[in-house]
Amino acid sequence: MPEAAAPAGWLLVASRPPAPHTGDLWADATALRRTGAAVTVIATDDVCAEAVLGLGGVPGAVAAGVTVLVDSHAAERRNLAGRLPAGTAGGPCGATDDEVAALLLDPALRTVWR
């Protein structure tokens, strides 16, 4: 059986804050990035505020080179859309539904949803 090709990168979808039994997605993203892999985190639902406000492990992940995208609709529902810089390098930026869908359907990315 042929060996599976390594993914071109990782897509981590953060929808729930860390709990004792789930571990910390930001630490996982940072560790994956330190291996040299391209890593993108999409923050949605209950993780939007953490990403927009730069709480928890977000600053460390960004400093390690992790791309952080925030679900624009989820941010809007939480009254955070005005605090979300659009398209800025080195920090979280908004992602439209089409952008999120394109990433989720990209066969070159290995996706983990938490």
C-alpha positions in Angstrom: 0.0 0.0 0.0 1.5 3.4 -1.0 2.3 5.8 1.8 0.0 8.8 2.1 1.4 12.1 1.1 2.1 14.6 3.8 -0.5 17.4 3.9 0.6 20.7 2.5 -0.7 22.3 5.7 -3.1 22.1 8.6 -6.5 23.8 9.1 -7.6 23.8 12.7 -11.2 25.0 13.3 -11.6 26.3 16.8 -15.3 26.4 17.8 -15.2 25.7 21.5 -12.9 27.1 24.2 -10.4 24.6 25.6 -11.6 22.2 28.3 -9.6 19.9 30.6 -10.3 16.9 28.3 -9.7 18.6 25.0 -6.3 20.3 25.4 -5.4 23.7 24.0 -5.9 24.1 20.2 -3.6 27.2 20.2 -0.7 25.1 21.7 -1.3 22.4 19.1 -1.3 25.0 16.3 1.9 26.5 17.6 3.6 23.1 17.9 2.6 22.2 14.3 3.9 25.5 13.0 7.2 24.9 14.8 7.6 21.7 12.7 7.6 23.9 9.6 4.1 23.1 8.6 1.8 25.8 7.3 -1.0 26.2 9.9 -4.3 28.2 9.7 -6.8 28.4 12.5 -10.3 29.5 11.9 -11.9 30.8 15.1 -15.7 30.5 15.1 -18.5 30.3 17.6 -17.3 30.5 21.2 -13.7 31.1 20.2 -14.2 34.4 18.3 -13.7 36.7 21.3 -10.5 34.9 22.3 -9.1 35.4 18.8 -10.3 39.0 18.2 -9.1 40.1 21.7 -5.8 38.2 21.5 -6.5 36.2 24.6 -5.0 32.8 25.8 -2.6 31.2 23.3 -3.5 33.5 20.4 -0.5 35.8 20.7 1.9 32.9 20.9 0.4 31.2 17.9 0.5 34.4 15.8 4.1 35.0 16.9 5.0 31.5 15.7 3.5 32.2 12.3 0.1 30.6 12.6 -2.5 32.3 10.3 -5.6 33.2 12.4 -8.9 33.8 10.6 -12.1 34.7 12.4 -15.5 33.7 11.1 -16.9 37.1 10.1 -20.5 36.0 10.8 -19.7 34.6 14.2 -17.9 37.8 15.1 -20.8 39.9 14.0 -23.3 37.8 16.1 -21.0 38.5 19.1 -20.8 42.3 18.4 -17.0 41.9 17.6 -17.0 42.7 13.9 -16.0 46.3 14.5 -13.0 45.2 16.5 -11.8 42.8 13.8 -9.0 44.3 11.6 -9.6 43.3 7.9 -6.7 41.8 6.1 -3.9 42.7 8.5 -0.7 40.7 8.6 0.4 39.3 11.9 -2.9 39.1 13.6 -6.4 37.8 13.3 -8.5 38.9 10.3 -12.0 38.2 9.1 -13.0 35.4 6.8 -16.1 35.2 4.7 -18.2 32.1 4.3 -16.7 31.5 0.9 -13.2 31.8 2.2 -14.0 29.3 5.0 -15.6 26.9 2.6 -12.7 27.0 0.2 -10.3 26.1 3.1 -12.5 23.3 4.3 -12.7 21.8 0.9 -9.0 22.1 0.0 -7.7 18.6 -0.4 -4.1 19.7 0.4 -5.1 20.6 4.0 -5.5 18.2 6.8 -8.5 19.6 8.8 -9.1 19.1 12.6 -12.3 20.6 14.1 -12.6 21.2 17.8 
